[in-house]
């Protein structure tokens, strides 16, 4: 899986992340956009930032159609969690 053209923004204590993705699997190739958001926590003892309550808000295909309930979307979402 490749993520390209990431865009991040913050609102309150949440990080909003959008990126183009493409993934090639035995079932075929899929590409589109993924939309994520997560609460952000900073640990002052370790100086590390953690994503808490990560949510895949939406996954779309290359035409912008929502594919959240498809098999490819579930595989893409699972792969995203492995990467992040």
N, C-alpha and C positions, 0 to 999 in steps of 0.2 A: 504494500500500500504506500502510495506517495501522497503527501499533503503539500499543496502549493498555494502561493498567494495568501498567506494567513493575514487576518485582520483581527486585532484585539482592541477591546474597549472595556472600561470599568464603569459601573454604576453602583454606588454604595459599596458593599463589601463583596460584590460579585464581578467576576471576569466573564466577558462575552467574547467568544472566539468563533470565527467563520473561516473556512478554508475550502479550496477546491481539492477534490480527492480523485484518485483513480486507483482501482484495485483489479488485479487479474487473478482469477480463480479458475478451478476446473469447470465451474458453472458458466464461465464467461467473463467478460470485462465489464466493469461498471465505472462510471465517472459522474461527477456532479459536485454538489456543495454539501458540507456538513456544518451544522450550527450547534455549538456547545455553550454551556454556561456552568459556572462553578463558584462556590464561595471560596474566598482566598484567606488563608490563615498564615500568619508569620510567627515563627517560633524564635523569640529573641535569644534563647539559650544556644541555639544551633545556627542562627542566621539563615534558616531555610524557610522557603515558602511552600505551602501545601495546598493542593486543591481538595476541597471538602464538598461533598454532596454534588459530585459531577453529574451533569444531566445532558444527554444528547437530545437537544430540543427538536431538531428536524434533520432529515437526510433527504436530499433531492437528487434527481437524475440530471443529465446534461441539459434537459429542456426546462428544468425548474419544477418538474412535477414531484410532489411529495411521495417518497417510497418507503416511509417508516415501517410499514407492515409487511414488506416483501422479504423474501428469503435473503436476497442480496443485501438489503438494508440491515438485517439482523447480523449477517456475517461481517459487514462493514463496521457496524457498531462494536461487535466483539473485538475485531482487530484494532479499532481505535483505542479501546480500553487497554489492550495489551501494549500498545505503543506509549500511551500516556501513563 
